[in-house]
Amino acid sequence: MTEKRPDSIISTFLTERVGAGDFPSAVYLVAEGDKVHFTDALGYSVVEPYRIDATPATIYDLASLTKPLITGLLIARLIDLGELTLDSSLSHYLGEFEPPDKQKITVRHLLTHTSGLPAWRPLYILAEGEADRAAGVIASEDLEAAPGTKVIYSDLGFIVLGLMLERLTGKKLARLAREEILTTLELKQTFFNPNLAMQTGIAACETGNLHEQEMYKQAMTGGSKPNQKSTINNQKSLDYDGIRKTLIWGEVHDGNAHFLGGAAGHAGLFSTATDALRLAQQFLPRLSQLLKPDTCSLARENMTPGLEEARSLGWQLAVTSDSTAGLSLSPDSFGHNGFTGTSCWIDPEDERVFILLTNRTHAHALPFININSVRRQFHTLAVEALNALKA
């Protein structure tokens, strides 16, 4: 009888989830130290307008993985160089945040989602088509909590970090990422704003920004917080002309990142599982080419003790209740999810990295399926497969 490979159960599980309609494709990678032990590509990266098989080289819109893998990494490098500190005041770099209620916001608050800024606003509507107004629009929002008192996962906070990096360095975020990270690591399949010629090698996303349109409608009507003051008001049209209605394929899915030119602090990065691994390894002291060991340790430091989530430098920690790490990763593990269906978790105890890339927003009617249970089971099966290698 032929003995099954330890990772076959991972591929079988994810194939079942493809068949169940959770997502049309999945590419995964599991590494320990500097060795990739398991990787596979399943399903179709594109279903409509025609089918394209997913491969290990398929490029995915990483969505919010941009936050730690680019924005957090860039900030960590500036900390290494002594050009920035975690407790630097945001208003020192962005004058729009000088009003009294915003003056206490620091880089640390933004990285840990404790700035008090709201989770999301449609900047493409509120800034009336002028990307240069984004910082001012965000600064005009009322805080939902005093800085440092509550974890509110905020795209706006990381958009601000991206704008801060641009002001500080005098370079656009895409160029800064390319020069400081991507070129140094020799990553050939990681970028913002892919060329049109690369489209067939990229996993497709949603047809139109219908999900964001629903979010905007909820915000217009007050949503769950009808008394929350916002720059959104009933004079803004629900029929915003800029909402994309065609298949989003080869351009960033996130509406605000698209409005900001395709490269923003919260979203916009495209990559493969292999390249994403190299980015993740920069937060492991022995493997990092870009960060000092002490700076790497900031990724596993709980900077929000006693608050709603355990947060570190751009990452969520596994000790957070209901995190997608599951129960198989060590408590020191840190990771992040992306809305398009991506995730990256790092277990520093054994230098293990778990990459799962899917395109759950493609060829699927609203609402999209919550795949957090899939992510947890993926980690469980991957750890079992790694342990089996040592048995």
N, C-alpha and C positions, 0 to 999 in steps of 0.2 A: 504493500500500500504506500502511495506517495505521501510524504509528510507535507502538510500545509505550511506555507510561509507564514511567519508570525503576523505579518501585516495584512494577510488576505482578508481577515475579518473586518479590518478598517474599510477596505475597498468594497466588500460585500455590504456593509452597513450603509455607506454613502450611496452606493448604487441603488439600494432600497429606497433611500430618501429621494433620489432623483426620480425613481419610478412613482413615488407617492406624490410628486409634484411640489416638493419643498423648494427645489431649485432645478434648473435645467442642466447645470454642470457643477462639478467640484474638482478642484485640484488641491491636493494636500501634500505636505512635506513635513517630515519629523526628523530632527537632527539632534545629535548629542555631541558636545564638543565641536570639533571641526569636521565631523563626518555626518553625511546624510544617510540615514538608515532606511527610511521608507518614503516613497513618493509615488503618486499615481494621478492620472487624469481620467475623469469619468463624465459621461453624458455629452451634451452639446453646448458649446460656448455660444452658439447662435441657433435659435429655433426658427425665428422669423426675420427676414423674408425667406430664408432658406437655411438648411441645417449645415453646421460646421462642427466637426468633432473637437472637443476639448483635448488639449495636449499639455504636457508639462511646460511647454513654452508659451501657453496662452497668457496673454496680458489682461489683467483685471483692473477695473477702477477700484482702488483700495479705499476710497471714501475716507472715513475718519481715522484710518490708520495713518493718514497724513499727519495727524496731530502729534503722535509720539515719534514716528519714524523720520519726519522732516523737521517740523517746527520745534519739537522738544529736543531733538538732536542738535539743531542749529543753536538753540539757546544754551544747551550744555557745553558746546564748543566755545561759546563766548564766555561762559563762566570759567572754563579752563584757561582762557586767555586773559582773564582778569578784566574783561571789558563790560561785564554785567554781573550782577548778583541777584540771588533769588528775591531779596528784599528791596531791590531797586523800585522806585516809584514809577508807575506807568506814565503819570503826568509829566515826568522829566523828559520823556521821549515823544509823547503825543499831547500837545497842548490842549486838544479838545477835551481832555479828561481833568482839567484844572478845577471844575466846579467842586464845591466843598464835599458833596456826597461821593465824589469819585477820587478825591485826592489820596485816600488811603489804600487804593487798589495797587497791589504790587505784582511783580512778575510771578511770584509764588502763588498768589491768589488765582491768577489766570491759568497757570499750569495745573492747579489742583481743582479748578472749577469752583472756587470759593470767592470769586469776585463779587457775587451778587447780581451779575448781569443776567438777563433773561436767557432762556435756552436758545430761542430762535426768533428771528424777525425776517420778513421778506425784504431784504435790503434793495433788491432790484426794483421794488415798488416804492419804498420809502425814500430812496435817494433819487427817485425820478429819472433813472437812466444814467446818472452821473456817478461813476465808480469812485471818483475822488471825494465824494461826500460821505462815504461809508463810515469813516471814523466819527464824523460829527453826528451822523444819525444814531450810531450805537451809543455815543456819549450822551445823547439827549434822552435815552430811555431811563425811566426810574429803575433803581436797583430793587430787586425782590428780597434782598436780605443785606445786612451790613457785611462788608468784606470780612472774610475769615470766620463767619458764623454758621454757614450752611453750604453744603455741596449741591449746586445746581448745575448739572451737566450742560455746558453752554458752547454752542458753535460760535456765538458772538465773541466769547472770550478768546478763542483761538484765532478768529479772524483778526482781532485786535493785536494779538501777539505777532501775527504775520505782518501787519501794517507797522508795528513797532520795529520789527527786524529790518524792514525796508527803510524806515526813517533813520535808524541807527547806522546802517551800513551804506546807505545811498544806492542800493542795488535792489532790483525787483526780486521777489522771492524765488521765482524759477531759476534765475541766474545764480542767486546765492546758493541755492541747493545744489545746482550743477557744479559750481566751482568748489564749494566746501565739502560736499559729500559724494555726489555721484561720480565725478571724475576721479577723485582720490581712490574710491573703491572699485573703479573700473566697471561700473554697472551700465551695461549696454541697453537694457530693456526696462529702464526706469526713468520716468520723465513726467512732466506736465505737458498738456496739449499735444497728444500724439499726432504725427503726420497722417493725412488722409490715406496715404498709400499703405499704412499699417492696419487699416480697419479690419480686414478679414482675420487678423491674428489677435484681435481684441474681443473679449466677451461682451455681448450686447447687454444693455440695461432696459429701463422702462420705456414704454411708448408714451411719450409726453411726460410732463411733470405733474401728473394727476394727483399724486400723493401730496405734493407741496400745495397744490391748489386747494385740497381739502384742509390742510393745515391753516392756510390763509383764511378760508371761510370761517373756521373755528375761531381764529384770532379776531376777525372782524366782528363776530357776534359775542365776543367776550370769553368763549371757551369755558374752561373750568374756573376761571378767575374773572368774573364779569366786572369786578371793581378795579382790576389791575390797569393802571394808567399806561398807555402806550402811544407811540406816534401813529399807530394804525388807527384809522377812524373811518366812519361810514362815508366819507367823501372820496375814499380810495375805491376804485372800481374793482369788482370781482372779475371783470372781463379784461384783466391786464393783458395787453397785446404780446408781451414778452414771454409768456408761458409757452414752453415748447410743446408741440402737439404730435410731432413725428418721433420715430424710433431714435432713442439716444444711444448711439453706438460709435465709439471712438472719440467721444467728447465727454467731459465730466458730467455726471448725473446731477450733482447738487446744484440747485438753482443759484444760490449766492456765489458759489465758486465760479460758475459759468459767467455770471454778471461781472465778477471781479477779474475776468480775463483768463479763467481756467486754472489759475494758480492762487491758492489762498491758504491761510494758516490752518484751516480746519479740514480741507478737502481738495482734491484735484490730482493726487498722485496716482499714476498708473505703473504697474509693475508685475513681474512674474513671481511665482513662489520662491524660486531660487534667489532672485535679487532681494526679495523681501527678507529672506533669511540673513543675507549679508548685512542689511540694515539693522535687523534685530540683534545680531551678534555684537554690534557696536556698544551695547549696554552690558556686555559680559566682559569683566576686566581682562581676562587672559586672551580673549579673542579680538578685543576692540583695537582698531587702527586709529580711531578718532578721539577717544576720550581717555582721560586719566582714570586709574582705578577708583579714586575717591569720588570722582564725578559719576562714574558708573553706579556707585552705591546709592546715589540719589534716586535711582529708578526703583529701588526696593524699600526705600524709607517711607514710612507712613507719616505724611505731613498733615493729615487731617484726623488725628485721634479723637474719638468721641463723636464724630460727625456721621452723617448718613452713609458715606462710603469711605473706604480707605483709599487714599489717593497719594501718588508720588509725583515725580517729575514727568508729567504728561501721561502717566499710566494709571490704571486701576489695579489694586492689589487683590490677590486671591482671597484674602480674609474678609473682603466685602461680602455681606450676605447676598446670596443668589448670584454671585459673579459667574461668568461663563467658564471659569477655570475648572469648575467641578471639584470633586473631593480627591482626585488622584494627584493633583499637583501640590507641591510643598507650599506652606503658608507664605513663604517669601516670594512666591511667583507673582509676576506682574504681566498685564496684557491689555488688549484693546480690541473692540469690535468696530466694523464698518457697516454702514446702513445697507450697502449694496449686497452684503452677505459675506463679508470677509472677517477674518480674525487672526490675531497673532498673540500667542502667550509664551512667556519665557520663564523657565524654572532655573534660577541661578544655582541652585544646590548641586545639580548635575549638568549644568550648562546645556539644558534641553530647550529646544525651540519647536513650537507647534504652529504650523501655518495651515490655515484652511481658507481657501478662496472659492466663493460661489457667486453666482449672479442671480440671486433670488428675486430681483425686481423685474427680470426679463420674462416676457410671455406669461404674465400672471396678473389676473384681475385683482383689484383692491378688495380687501386689505391684504398686504403681503404677509406671508407666514412668519411668525416669530421662530427663529431657528436656534434659540439659546440652548434648548435641550439637546439638539444635534451637536452643538459645539461641545457641550459637557461630555456627551457620550464619545465623541471623537477623541477627546483628551483621555478618557478612561481606557478606551481601546488602544490608543497609541502608547500609553504608559505600560499597559499589559504586554504589548508587543515588544517594547524596549526591554522590559524585565525578562521576557522569555529568551532574549538573546544571551542573557547572562546566566540563565539557569543551567 
